[in-house]
């Protein structure tokens, strides 16, 4: 992940603003000095602004630590109701290795199809894992939605996703592997460069009989050492248990 990608992600989440402001101040003063401009009249107001941002950041950190110590850590630091579509697109653009896991993946397949094509054209590696539509696991995931159970529709949607990926594999000539697993996956996920220190994992759960807009989402980075490794290892186990899809 590039510095600017990290910067944009932090700004979008409102994190580390004080540090970026301090960095900007230092670079600005250095450039003014190199250009022969006396930065003296700018130093005081800029420094006070940065100090105010640092103080505000420290207050938030203290509040968060206090909430954790009392067992009331805000859940939004862990689970998300949604994530920005632009965020996923940026991760897709930057990654070299993608593992995409999900029961059906119909939306994830359609929404970013052109980007998958572009990644494969540039020799990125993509692996895709779905539930086997010809196994009882597909019958099980069909019972999860809040709406009426429609097993045949669920199987049809899985096959539609598989056919889209199969066409992409045949036409792109890129590094694309497609597998199905005989297990009723309870979540879907984007695994971006998950073997890299700059990797990230985006998980979306599919709860039982809950509305579509109540699916909890989890975002993990390599710095989230334990849980990042947990999901990466589980994904590796699922991939190892899966088998290549044969279009019937």
Phi, psi and omega in degrees: 000132182285163179300317183291327175295316177298317179300312181297321178296316180294318179296320180298326180267357180072031183249146174060025180298320181298322180291319178294324178294318178296319178297317179297319179298314181297316180294318181297313180296322179295317179295319178298320179295316179297328181276001178082015179264133179285112184275007186306315184287343179268338189298312185297306181296322180293318180296319179296322178297314179296319179298322178295318178296320179295318179298318179297319179296318180295322177298317179295320179297316180297320179297319180293317179298318179297319180293323178294316182296335178262008177075024182233045179295133180299127185295336181293346175284347183246307183251146180239145175285332181197169170225155186289137178300322179297329179293316178296317180299320179295318178297318178299317181296324186273337189280157175249345181221126182229129170245122182245120184237140175179159179295319185233313177062025182296312181291316180296330178289312183290316188297327186238021185303314181297325179289324176298317178303314182295319179297316179294326178297328180263020171068024172289155180261129178233130174239138183231132182230123178234169175287141179293116182291345181261014181242159180300340178302325178293324176296324182290314182292338178291343181273354186284320188303155178294330180279183181297149180288132177220089186297315183295323178295318178300314180295322179296321179292321177297315180297323178298318177297314180299319179294323177297315179292323178297317177298318179296321179296318183288328185266336185275327185069014182269187182272080182237125175245138184232122181226160174234151182236142180273059183209136182281083182308135181259000178210163173239159183198149170259124177248100184266114177047049188289350175263008183248147178300340180261012185288166177212154181229129179244114184249137174233122182272153178241088183288167184275124174058032175249155181298154181300329184276008179246021180283119179289143180238143184232130178242125182233147176239166182302335178289341173276069199311304188294305186286331174297314179295323180301307182290325178295318180290323178295320178298320179295322179293319178297317180297319180293330181276346183277171178224154182302142178281130176248116182291116184262000000 
